[in-house]
């Protein structure tokens, strides 16, 4: 069992289930779930996950605002954030990386290869 912990911040229950089940079964990493940007920020502060998967398009506080808050907070600014988005234009990707995201995974993604993508981005061994 790995001691890695991923925080998924996404408002869609289907995505939450697919990501959590896929990653936990494939890798043994723990996956915590937050359904909103504010909940995600609070969870990130309290749990200090090894990485965050963050949906860009959410109601109330979108992923970009959430990312900005995470990066401006000393207790969460060093946690790597990978954005999950259907916005795939190169301009968007560059903007996201300039804001502090380590990478972008486009939706829809293959749940069977998600963990290996995360491991590759973060240089983790599976």
Secondary structure, 3 states (H helix, E strand, C coil): CCCCEEEEECCCHHHHHHHHHHHHHHHCCEEEEECCHHHHHHHHHHHCCCEEEEECCCCCCCHHHHHHHHHHCCCCCCCEEEEEECCCCHHHHHHHHHCCCCEEEECCCCCCCHHHHHHHHHCCCC
